[in-house]
Amino acid sequence: MAKETKHKKKGSLVQPILMVLLVGAAFAIGSMWTELRVLKGGKNEVKQEVQAPEQEEEVEITEEVWKELMSEGAMKGEEEALVTIVEFTDYQCPFCQRYVDQAYQQIETEYIDTGKVKYVLRDLPLAFHANAQVTAEAARCAGDQDMYWEMHDKLFETQEAWSEATDTKLFKSYAGLLGLNQGEFNSCLDEGKFTQVVKDDLELAQKVGANGTPTFFINGKKLVGAQPFAAFKTIIDAELKQ
């Protein structure tokens, strides 16, 4: 009887231990799988970011082309500023959002608000971003009511929320939050008032060799990607000294 009791006790101990080991193994396998997915995704993202500039075709920015780049788009800053920055953006592009978060506000404070830089924003909706076209149009429609930059900021602040949207309800709600005339905004967006304008920007981007976002032309000098503020500062300061 003593031996039987001993075996029972031993068996009762083995079961919990096995359960703990199994749970631990499952957790370890799950963690390894998650890490593998993250690493795989990270590698793909880095690969895309590094390879994008290689796909850029160098196009000479003549005086005529430069005037065309500055002729349209949303503008802020002094018209007579010594330096002009033209940006091609995609509201669904994570690198464009990174640029806005990490460099754009400093450029605005140090150079645009002080009258040293004129800033022109143009659209480059990438084909693999389902909502790039409609968000570009939404910003333009807000611009009809002198609220382009407010919508610009709102769209980048909420990029994650609308990136998989399947209709325009969310964008229309932003118009309401910004205090726009809701009826005018809705009509503008529903009727596609700026559809062709955005497509024209896309054609211009291809013409000047801007194939990825964000792409910048600083007094005609090309800069590609979500560069740190220091990269812009170096070019801007050099242009201001000329």
C-alpha angles and dihedrals in degrees: 000000000000091000091049091050090049091052091048092052091048091050092049090054095047094056097059091043091053091048091052091048092049093049091047092050092049091050092049092049091048092050092049091050092049091048091048091053092048092048091047091050091046092051091051091049093049090046091054092047093050096042097047095080090051089062092054115108114217109236124183110245102216122189089259093052091045091054089051091052091053097041099083140018134074111314136196132173133042117328091220096048115141093231128048124194119197114193127192108205142178115205092212094050112110091207090055089053090049090052091050091050098044109030116006097073091052091050089050094049098042102035116010098045091045093055096248098110135041111205124207121187122201132176130253106170106190115223095234093057105084096199100037094099097046094047091050088052091047091055090049091049089052087050088060085069094042092258101107097123093044089056090043090057093043094052093051093044090054100034095125092050096056103028092102098034115138098197140028098256095104094049090049090051089056089056088056092048090052091052097247123154096270096205094051093046094048092049092048092052097040094048094047095235092168101031094107093040090058091046089051089055089052090054091049090050090055090047093057095041098255101145100151137045135282099025122167136194112199108192084331096312112125123231121176132200140010093316122180120257090256091065091056093043092055093054096039094049091049090051092048091055094056 
